[in-house]
């Protein structure tokens, strides 16, 4: 997601370094989002009521998503591709939080989804592995001999009637590796769960929609989730959806690619 941060003179060397793992340097035709840094808070917030080191609180206020943390406050307007943020210190994690919120808020309004999913690139196409925490997304990613877009948050984007996966720049257990540039047509959406042996089955439409809704990372909000529900139904109708059982003791890549080849 292309983002401009202004004013640039407020960015420190540490800020710029922290942004590197979030930046896809491939030229994009997409319009950028704008993040404006403010000198003072425009929100009457008692920052002391938020625990030091706690997670960022995300809450919709109409069509805008508000962010609150002990160290910063912000607001994201996904329809205008605009965000404002006030940071109380120079902590670099703030930009990761704001970029993540921009992604979560914006994608549903543009026909896409932010999925709690790992994804890899095989022969120019993306395989997206989704599942609840503990399903093995990071573990599976660590066994991949293919480029990994993310082990935790995959950006699904729409272009016409096709869906693509892009690296989000956000990772789970990995140490923020550089982004794999580009977008990749999605070959399959695969719900994963750990089993003793490798298994594959096609998901019914109802099961696929239900399982995908469980891993959409958009904060609760009526307007945004109206978009989410419509997008999930359309993505499911366009991309093959499967369920894979796998054992960490035996990486599933060979039988998986054989299965996908047989069902392409």
Backbone as numpy.savetxt, mean C-alpha at the origin, in Angstrom:
# Nx Ny Nz CAx CAy CAz Cx Cy Cz
3.62 6.88 -6.20 2.78 8.07 -6.20 3.66 9.30 -6.20
3.64 10.11 -7.27 4.47 11.31 -7.31 3.99 12.34 -6.30
4.93 12.89 -5.54 4.61 13.85 -4.49 5.61 14.99 -4.53
5.11 16.22 -4.47 5.94 17.40 -4.29 5.82 17.86 -2.84
6.95 18.18 -2.21 6.95 18.69 -0.85 7.40 20.14 -0.89
6.64 21.00 -0.25 7.00 22.41 -0.23 6.79 22.99 1.17
7.53 24.03 1.55 8.70 24.57 0.85 9.91 23.66 0.99
10.65 23.52 -0.09 11.78 22.60 -0.13 12.86 22.97 0.90
12.99 24.26 1.19 14.06 24.68 2.09 13.87 24.16 3.52
12.68 23.66 3.81 12.46 23.11 5.15 12.93 21.66 5.27
13.28 21.05 4.15 13.73 19.66 4.19 15.20 19.60 4.59
15.49 18.76 5.56 16.87 18.57 6.00 17.53 17.47 5.18
18.84 17.34 5.34 19.56 16.24 4.66 19.01 14.90 5.12
18.68 14.78 6.40 18.10 13.54 6.92 16.74 13.27 6.29
15.94 14.34 6.07 14.65 14.17 5.39 14.84 13.57 4.01
15.74 14.15 3.24 15.96 13.71 1.87 16.43 12.26 1.83
17.30 11.90 2.75 17.78 10.52 2.79 16.64 9.56 3.15
15.78 9.96 4.08 14.68 9.08 4.49 13.66 8.90 3.38
13.59 9.85 2.45 12.62 9.77 1.36 13.08 8.87 0.22
14.37 8.58 0.15 14.90 7.80 -0.98 14.20 6.45 -1.16
13.95 5.67 -0.08 13.28 4.38 -0.29 11.83 4.50 -0.73
11.27 5.72 -0.67 9.87 5.92 -1.04 9.71 6.45 -2.46
10.82 6.71 -3.13 10.77 7.41 -4.41 11.01 6.45 -5.57
10.05 6.41 -6.48 10.20 5.72 -7.76 10.68 6.75 -8.76
11.91 6.60 -9.23 12.51 7.64 -10.07 12.13 7.51 -11.55
11.30 6.52 -11.86 10.85 6.41 -13.26 9.91 7.56 -13.59
10.09 8.24 -14.74 9.21 9.36 -15.09 7.75 8.90 -15.18
6.87 9.72 -14.62 5.45 9.37 -14.59 4.63 10.45 -15.29
3.55 10.02 -15.92 2.62 10.97 -16.50 1.61 11.44 -15.46
1.53 10.76 -14.33 0.55 11.08 -13.31 0.82 12.45 -12.70
-0.25 13.15 -12.29 -0.09 14.44 -11.62 0.36 14.21 -10.18
1.22 15.08 -9.67 1.71 14.87 -8.31 0.71 15.30 -7.25
0.86 14.71 -6.07 0.22 15.25 -4.88 1.16 16.29 -4.27
0.60 17.21 -3.52 1.40 18.26 -2.91 1.29 18.16 -1.40
2.43 18.16 -0.75 2.49 18.16 0.71 3.09 19.49 1.14
2.34 20.25 1.93 2.83 21.55 2.39 3.16 21.47 3.88
4.38 21.85 4.21 4.82 21.90 5.60 4.44 23.25 6.21
3.83 23.20 7.38 3.39 24.42 8.03 4.30 24.76 9.20
4.40 26.06 9.48 5.22 26.51 10.59 4.51 26.36 11.93
3.20 26.35 11.91 2.46 26.29 13.16 1.28 25.35 12.98
0.76 24.89 14.08 -0.38 23.99 14.02 -1.66 24.77 13.76
-2.48 24.28 12.86 -3.79 24.88 12.65 -4.89 24.05 13.32
-4.44 23.02 14.06 -5.39 22.16 14.76 -5.26 22.36 16.27
-6.37 22.62 16.96 -6.31 22.79 18.42 -6.18 21.43 19.12
-4.97 20.89 19.11 -4.75 19.52 19.59 -3.84 19.55 20.81
-4.21 18.78 21.82 -3.33 18.55 22.95 -2.44 17.36 22.60
-1.24 17.62 22.07 -0.36 16.54 21.62 0.03 15.62 22.76
0.01 16.14 23.98 0.37 15.31 25.12 -0.61 14.18 25.39
-1.81 14.26 24.78 -2.80 13.19 24.97 -2.53 11.99 24.09
-1.56 12.12 23.17 -1.18 11.00 22.30 0.13 10.42 22.80
0.20 9.11 23.02 1.39 8.52 23.64 2.64 8.70 22.80
3.75 8.98 23.44 5.04 9.09 22.76 5.37 7.75 22.11
5.72 7.78 20.84 6.05 6.54 20.14 4.85 5.73 19.70
3.63 6.23 19.92 2.44 5.49 19.52 2.21 5.57 18.02
1.16 4.89 17.57 0.84 4.88 16.14 0.07 6.13 15.76
0.07 6.42 14.46 -0.66 7.57 13.95 -2.15 7.27 13.91
-2.95 8.21 14.41 -4.40 8.07 14.39 -4.92 8.67 13.09
-5.67 7.88 12.31 -6.25 8.32 11.05 -7.77 8.37 11.18
-8.37 9.50 10.84 -9.81 9.65 10.98 -10.36 10.54 9.89
-11.39 10.05 9.20 -12.00 10.84 8.15 -12.84 11.96 8.73
-12.77 13.13 8.10 -13.61 14.28 8.42 -14.21 14.74 7.11
-15.38 14.17 6.77 -15.94 14.41 5.45 -15.08 13.73 4.40
-14.59 14.51 3.44 -13.76 13.95 2.37 -12.27 14.06 2.66
-11.91 14.54 3.85 -10.51 14.70 4.22 -10.13 13.70 5.30
-8.87 13.26 5.27 -8.35 12.32 6.25 -7.40 13.07 7.18
-7.71 13.04 8.48 -6.89 13.74 9.47 -5.92 12.75 10.11
-4.70 13.23 10.33 -3.64 12.43 10.92 -3.20 13.10 12.22
-3.11 12.32 13.29 -2.66 12.87 14.56 -1.69 11.90 15.22
-0.61 12.47 15.73 0.43 11.70 16.42 1.03 12.63 17.47
1.75 12.07 18.40 2.39 12.89 19.42 3.36 13.91 18.83
3.92 13.62 17.65 4.94 14.47 17.06 4.47 15.29 15.85
3.25 15.04 15.36 2.80 15.82 14.21 1.29 15.73 14.06
0.76 16.62 13.23 -0.65 16.58 12.84 -0.74 16.94 11.37
-1.74 16.41 10.70 -1.86 16.69 9.28 -3.26 16.43 8.77
-3.51 16.84 7.55 -4.77 16.57 6.90 -4.49 16.28 5.43
-5.17 15.28 4.90 -5.02 14.86 3.51 -6.35 15.01 2.80
-6.34 15.70 1.68 -7.52 15.81 0.82 -7.23 15.02 -0.45
-7.73 13.78 -0.55 -7.36 12.94 -1.70 -7.93 13.43 -3.02
-9.07 14.10 -3.00 -9.65 14.55 -4.26 -8.87 15.72 -4.84
-8.22 16.52 -3.99 -7.38 17.63 -4.45 -5.91 17.22 -4.53
-5.58 16.02 -4.10 -4.20 15.54 -4.06 -3.33 16.50 -3.25
-3.83 16.84 -2.08 -3.16 17.87 -1.29 -3.11 17.44 0.17
-2.00 17.78 0.82 -1.86 17.51 2.25 -1.13 18.65 2.92
-1.50 18.90 4.16 -0.79 19.84 5.00 -0.33 19.10 6.24
0.85 19.43 6.72 1.36 18.75 7.90 2.15 19.73 8.75
1.94 19.63 10.05 2.72 20.39 11.03 3.50 19.39 11.85
4.81 19.51 11.84 5.62 18.60 12.64 6.31 19.38 13.76
6.28 18.78 14.92 6.81 19.45 16.11 8.32 19.33 16.20
8.89 18.37 15.49 10.33 18.17 15.49 10.81 17.81 14.10
12.02 17.29 14.00 12.59 16.96 12.69 12.61 15.46 12.42
11.78 14.70 13.11 11.79 13.26 12.92 11.41 12.91 11.48
12.20 12.04 10.88 11.98 11.72 9.46 10.84 10.73 9.25
10.43 10.00 10.28 9.35 9.03 10.09 8.06 9.72 9.70
7.96 11.01 9.97 6.72 11.74 9.71 6.36 11.69 8.23
7.36 11.84 7.36 7.07 11.79 5.93 6.58 10.42 5.50
7.15 9.35 6.06 6.64 8.01 5.73 5.18 7.89 6.13
4.82 8.45 7.30 3.43 8.38 7.75 2.51 9.18 6.84
2.96 10.37 6.43 2.13 11.21 5.57 1.99 10.59 4.18
3.11 10.08 3.62 3.04 9.42 2.31 2.10 8.22 2.35
2.19 7.46 3.42 1.32 6.29 3.56 -0.15 6.73 3.60
-0.44 7.76 4.38 -1.83 8.25 4.47 -2.32 8.76 3.12
-1.46 9.47 2.38 -1.83 9.93 1.04 -2.21 8.75 0.15
-1.41 7.70 0.23 -1.66 6.52 -0.60 -2.98 5.85 -0.21
-3.19 5.66 1.09 -4.41 5.00 1.55 -5.64 5.80 1.19
-5.54 7.13 1.28 -6.70 7.96 1.02 -6.98 8.13 -0.46
-5.93 8.23 -1.26 -6.11 8.60 -2.66 -6.50 7.45 -3.57
-5.90 6.28 -3.38 -6.10 5.17 -4.32 -7.58 4.83 -4.56
-8.42 4.72 -3.51 -9.82 4.34 -3.79 -10.54 5.32 -4.70
-10.18 6.60 -4.63 -10.87 7.60 -5.45 -10.39 7.58 -6.90
-9.35 6.78 -7.18 -8.83 6.69 -8.54 -8.94 5.27 -9.08
-9.87 4.49 -8.49 -10.14 3.16 -9.01 -9.21 2.08 -8.51
-8.31 2.41 -7.59 -7.35 1.43 -7.08 -7.60 1.05 -5.64
-6.61 0.37 -5.06 -6.71 -0.07 -3.67 -5.32 -0.17 -3.05
-5.19 0.19 -1.78 -3.98 -0.16 -1.03 -4.25 -1.48 -0.30
-3.50 -2.52 -0.65 -3.75 -3.84 -0.08 -2.66 -4.23 0.90
-3.08 -4.85 2.00 -2.14 -5.48 2.94 -1.66 -6.75 2.24
-0.63 -6.59 1.41 -0.24 -7.67 0.50 1.23 -7.55 0.13
1.83 -8.70 -0.10 3.15 -8.77 -0.71 2.97 -8.95 -2.21
3.99 -8.59 -2.97 3.88 -8.75 -4.43 5.26 -8.92 -5.03
5.31 -9.77 -6.06 6.56 -10.03 -6.77 6.32 -9.87 -8.26
7.41 -9.65 -8.99 7.33 -9.46 -10.44 7.95 -10.67 -11.13
7.12 -11.36 -11.93 7.57 -12.56 -12.65 7.25 -12.37 -14.13
8.28 -12.40 -14.97 8.09 -12.27 -16.42 7.27 -11.04 -16.78
7.54 -9.93 -16.10 6.89 -8.67 -16.43 5.52 -8.48 -15.85
4.99 -9.48 -15.12 3.69 -9.36 -14.48 3.81 -9.51 -12.97
2.83 -8.98 -12.26 2.84 -9.02 -10.80 1.94 -10.13 -10.27
2.43 -10.82 -9.26 1.61 -11.75 -8.48 1.46 -11.14 -7.11
0.23 -10.93 -6.68 -0.05 -10.25 -5.42 -0.55 -11.28 -4.41
0.14 -11.36 -3.28 -0.19 -12.31 -2.22 -0.78 -11.54 -1.05
-2.06 -11.76 -0.77 -2.68 -11.01 0.30 -3.11 -11.96 1.42
-3.30 -11.38 2.58 -3.72 -12.18 3.72 -3.61 -11.38 5.00
-4.27 -11.89 6.03 -4.23 -11.23 7.32 -2.84 -11.38 7.93
-2.57 -10.64 8.99 -1.27 -10.73 9.65 -1.01 -12.16 10.10
0.21 -12.64 9.84 0.58 -14.00 10.20 0.40 -15.01 9.08
-0.15 -14.57 7.95 -0.36 -15.50 6.84 0.95 -15.87 6.16
1.99 -15.04 6.36 3.30 -15.39 5.80 3.75 -14.51 4.64
3.21 -13.30 4.53 3.58 -12.44 3.41 5.07 -12.11 3.40
5.59 -11.70 4.54 7.02 -11.37 4.61 7.89 -12.61 4.48
7.45 -13.69 5.10 8.20 -14.95 5.01 8.27 -15.43 3.57
7.15 -15.37 2.87 7.11 -15.77 1.46 8.00 -14.85 0.62
7.93 -13.54 0.86 8.74 -12.58 0.11 10.23 -12.88 0.27
10.62 -13.29 1.47 12.04 -13.56 1.74 12.57 -14.75 0.95
11.68 -15.64 0.50 12.10 -16.80 -0.28 12.12 -16.53 -1.79
11.66 -15.34 -2.18 11.49 -15.06 -3.61 12.82 -14.83 -4.31
12.97 -15.47 -5.46 14.12 -15.18 -6.33 13.76 -14.13 -7.37
12.52 -13.61 -7.27 12.04 -12.58 -8.18 12.02 -11.23 -7.47
12.02 -10.12 -8.21 11.94 -8.80 -7.59 10.68 -8.66 -6.73
10.84 -8.10 -5.54 9.73 -7.93 -4.60 9.33 -6.46 -4.59
8.04 -6.19 -4.82 7.55 -4.82 -4.78 7.34 -4.36 -3.34
6.82 -5.24 -2.51 6.63 -4.96 -1.09 6.30 -6.26 -0.39
6.59 -6.32 0.91 6.16 -7.48 1.69 4.99 -7.11 2.60
4.45 -5.88 2.43 3.45 -5.43 3.39 2.32 -4.59 2.80
2.63 -3.68 1.87 1.61 -2.79 1.30 1.84 -2.66 -0.19
0.91 -3.19 -0.96 0.98 -3.12 -2.42 -0.06 -2.13 -2.93
0.36 -1.24 -3.83 -0.55 -0.29 -4.45 -1.13 -0.91 -5.71
-2.43 -1.12 -5.74 -3.13 -1.59 -6.94 -3.72 -0.37 -7.63
-3.36 -0.17 -8.89 -3.84 0.99 -9.63 -4.59 0.54 -10.87
-5.47 1.41 -11.32 -6.30 1.10 -12.50 -5.91 2.01 -13.64
-5.84 1.43 -14.82 -5.63 2.20 -16.04 -6.57 1.62 -17.09
-7.63 2.36 -17.35 -8.65 1.83 -18.25 -9.35 0.65 -17.60
-9.34 -0.49 -18.29 -9.98 -1.68 -17.73 -8.94 -2.68 -17.22
-7.69 -2.23 -17.01 -6.63 -3.12 -16.54 -6.13 -2.65 -15.17
-5.60 -3.62 -14.43 -5.09 -3.33 -13.09 -3.61 -3.68 -13.01
-2.88 -2.81 -12.32 -1.44 -2.93 -12.20 -1.04 -2.84 -10.74
0.10 -3.44 -10.42 0.69 -3.31 -9.09 1.91 -2.41 -9.18
2.06 -1.57 -8.18 3.23 -0.71 -8.06 3.82 -0.88 -6.67
5.11 -0.66 -6.56 5.72 -0.62 -5.23 5.17 0.58 -4.47
4.88 0.38 -3.18 4.37 1.47 -2.37 5.47 2.22 -1.63
6.65 1.58 -1.51 7.71 2.16 -0.70 7.59 1.83 0.77
6.55 1.08 1.14 6.32 0.74 2.54 6.51 -0.77 2.73
7.21 -1.12 3.78 7.62 -2.49 4.02 7.26 -2.93 5.43
7.18 -4.25 5.61 6.91 -4.81 6.92 8.19 -5.11 7.66
8.72 -6.32 7.47 9.93 -6.72 8.18 11.20 -6.42 7.41
11.08 -6.08 6.12 12.26 -5.75 5.34 12.79 -4.37 5.76
14.04 -4.08 5.42 14.67 -2.83 5.85 14.64 -1.79 4.75
13.44 -1.42 4.32 13.25 -0.35 3.35 14.20 -0.42 2.16
14.16 -1.52 1.39 15.00 -1.58 0.19 14.52 -0.58 -0.85
15.35 -0.35 -1.84 14.99 0.60 -2.90 13.77 0.09 -3.66
13.01 1.02 -4.18 11.80 0.68 -4.92 12.15 0.01 -6.24
11.39 -1.03 -6.61 11.44 -1.60 -7.95 10.60 -0.69 -8.84
11.21 0.00 -9.80 10.46 1.01 -10.56 9.48 0.40 -11.54
8.44 1.14 -11.82 7.49 0.74 -12.85 6.20 0.19 -12.28
5.29 -0.09 -13.18 4.03 -0.73 -12.82 3.91 -2.01 -13.62
3.21 -2.99 -13.06 3.22 -4.33 -13.63 1.79 -4.89 -13.65
1.33 -5.36 -14.82 -0.03 -5.92 -14.88 -0.17 -7.10 -13.93
-1.27 -7.12 -13.22 -1.47 -8.16 -12.21 -1.92 -9.46 -12.86
-1.12 -10.50 -12.68 -1.46 -11.82 -13.22 -2.47 -12.53 -12.34
-2.35 -12.36 -11.04 -3.23 -13.08 -10.12 -3.20 -12.41 -8.76
-4.33 -12.47 -8.08 -4.45 -12.11 -6.68 -4.60 -13.41 -5.90
-3.71 -13.64 -4.94 -3.67 -14.94 -4.27 -3.74 -14.75 -2.76
-4.78 -15.27 -2.17 -4.88 -15.29 -0.71 -4.01 -16.43 -0.19
-3.15 -16.16 0.78 -2.24 -17.20 1.26 -2.56 -17.58 2.70
-2.28 -18.83 2.99 -2.37 -19.35 4.35 -1.38 -20.49 4.48
-0.86 -20.68 5.69 0.14 -21.71 5.91 -0.53 -23.07 6.09
-0.03 -24.05 5.32 -0.53 -25.42 5.40 0.66 -26.37 5.33
0.41 -27.64 5.57 1.50 -28.62 5.56 2.04 -28.86 4.16
1.17 -28.80 3.16 1.58 -29.04 1.78 1.03 -27.95 0.87
1.57 -27.86 -0.33 1.13 -26.86 -1.29 -0.25 -27.21 -1.83
-1.14 -26.21 -1.84 -2.47 -26.38 -2.42 -2.84 -25.10 -3.16
-3.65 -25.23 -4.19 -4.17 -24.08 -4.93 -5.62 -24.34 -5.30
-6.44 -23.33 -5.17 -7.82 -23.43 -5.64 -8.31 -22.05 -6.04
-9.22 -22.02 -6.99 -9.82 -20.75 -7.39 -10.83 -20.31 -6.34
-10.86 -19.02 -6.07 -11.85 -18.47 -5.16 -13.12 -18.12 -5.91
-14.25 -18.40 -5.28 -15.51 -17.95 -5.86 -15.57 -16.42 -5.79
-16.46 -15.85 -6.56 -16.60 -14.39 -6.55 -16.90 -13.90 -5.14
-17.81 -14.56 -4.46 -18.19 -14.12 -3.12 -17.02 -14.22 -2.15
-16.28 -15.33 -2.20 -15.15 -15.50 -1.30 -14.03 -14.51 -1.61
-13.79 -14.29 -2.90 -12.73 -13.36 -3.29 -13.03 -11.95 -2.78
-14.25 -11.48 -2.96 -14.63 -10.15 -2.50 -14.52 -10.06 -0.99
-15.01 -11.08 -0.31 -14.96 -11.08 1.17 -13.52 -11.04 1.67
-12.66 -11.85 1.08 -11.26 -11.92 1.52 -10.50 -10.64 1.19
-10.77 -10.06 0.02 -10.09 -8.83 -0.35 -10.50 -7.67 0.56
-11.77 -7.61 0.91 -12.23 -6.53 1.79 -11.53 -6.59 3.16
-11.10 -7.77 3.57 -10.43 -7.92 4.86 -9.03 -7.31 4.86
-8.45 -7.09 3.69 -7.05 -6.63 3.63 -6.89 -5.26 2.98
-8.00 -4.56 2.76 -7.91 -3.18 2.27 -7.53 -2.28 3.44
-6.53 -1.44 3.27 -5.97 -0.66 4.37 -6.54 0.75 4.47
-7.66 1.01 3.83 -8.28 2.33 3.89 -9.00 2.49 5.23
-8.72 3.58 5.96 -9.43 3.80 7.23 -10.93 3.87 7.03
-11.67 3.49 8.06 -13.13 3.47 7.99 -13.66 4.86 7.72
-14.58 4.94 6.77 -15.22 6.20 6.41 -16.19 5.93 5.28
-17.40 6.47 5.37 -18.47 6.10 4.45 -18.12 6.41 3.00
-17.65 7.62 2.72 -17.38 8.01 1.34 -16.27 7.16 0.74
-15.17 6.99 1.50 -14.04 6.22 0.98 -14.43 4.76 0.78
-15.19 4.20 1.71 -15.49 2.77 1.61 -16.57 2.47 0.58
-17.36 3.44 0.20 -18.23 3.24 -0.96 -17.37 2.99 -2.20
-16.28 3.74 -2.31 -15.35 3.54 -3.42 -14.64 2.19 -3.29
-14.21 1.86 -2.08 -13.49 0.60 -1.86 -14.33 -0.59 -2.30
-15.57 -0.63 -1.87 -16.44 -1.78 -2.18 -16.64 -1.91 -3.69
-16.88 -0.79 -4.36 -17.05 -0.83 -5.82 -15.76 -1.28 -6.50
-14.62 -0.78 -6.03 -13.34 -1.14 -6.65 -13.01 -2.61 -6.46
-13.27 -3.13 -5.26 -12.99 -4.55 -5.00 -13.80 -5.42 -5.95
-15.07 -5.10 -6.13 -15.91 -5.90 -7.02 -15.39 -5.86 -8.46
-14.94 -4.70 -8.90 -14.46 -4.58 -10.27 -13.11 -5.27 -10.46
-12.23 -5.15 -9.47 -10.94 -5.83 -9.56 -11.13 -7.34 -9.58
-12.00 -7.84 -8.72 -12.24 -9.29 -8.67 -12.77 -9.79 -10.01
-13.58 -8.99 -10.68 -14.14 -9.41 -11.96 -13.10 -9.39 -13.08
-11.99 -8.68 -12.88 -10.99 -8.52 -13.94 -9.74 -9.36 -13.76
-9.43 -9.74 -12.51 -8.17 -10.42 -12.21 -8.47 -11.78 -11.58
-7.83 -12.87 -12.02 -8.05 -14.18 -11.40 -7.67 -14.15 -9.91
-8.51 -14.76 -9.09 -8.30 -14.79 -7.65 -8.22 -16.25 -7.18
-7.19 -16.55 -6.41 -6.96 -17.91 -5.94 -6.65 -17.91 -4.44
-6.65 -19.11 -3.89 -6.18 -19.31 -2.51 -5.06 -20.33 -2.55
-3.95 -20.00 -1.89 -2.79 -20.88 -1.88 -2.45 -21.29 -0.46
-2.32 -22.60 -0.25 -1.75 -23.10 0.99 -0.28 -23.42 0.75
0.56 -23.05 1.72 1.99 -23.27 1.49 2.69 -23.45 2.84
3.84 -24.09 2.76 4.65 -24.32 3.95 5.96 -23.56 3.82
6.35 -22.78 4.84 7.63 -22.07 4.78 8.82 -23.01 4.58
8.65 -24.29 4.93 9.74 -25.25 4.76 9.99 -25.58 3.29
8.97 -25.34 2.45 9.09 -25.65 1.02 8.55 -24.49 0.20
9.40 -23.55 -0.22 8.92 -22.42 -1.02 8.09 -22.89 -2.21
6.98 -22.21 -2.50 5.99 -22.72 -3.45 6.20 -22.30 -4.90
7.32 -21.67 -5.23 7.40 -20.97 -6.51 7.25 -21.88 -7.72
7.90 -23.02 -7.72 7.82 -23.90 -8.90 6.40 -24.39 -9.16
5.72 -25.01 -8.16 4.35 -25.45 -8.44 3.39 -24.29 -8.67
3.64 -23.17 -8.02 2.76 -22.01 -8.23 2.82 -21.52 -9.67
4.02 -21.35 -10.19 4.14 -20.85 -11.57 3.61 -21.88 -12.57
3.76 -23.14 -12.26 3.19 -24.17 -13.12 1.66 -24.07 -13.12
1.08 -23.87 -11.94 -0.38 -23.73 -11.83 -0.87 -22.51 -12.60
-0.21 -21.36 -12.41 -0.64 -20.15 -13.09 -0.49 -20.28 -14.60
0.58 -20.98 -15.04 0.75 -21.22 -16.47 -0.36 -22.06 -17.05
-0.81 -23.04 -16.26 -1.88 -23.92 -16.72 -3.25 -23.22 -16.72
-3.37 -22.14 -15.92 -4.67 -21.47 -15.79 -4.66 -20.06 -16.36
-3.68 -19.79 -17.21 -3.63 -18.44 -17.82 -4.56 -18.37 -19.02
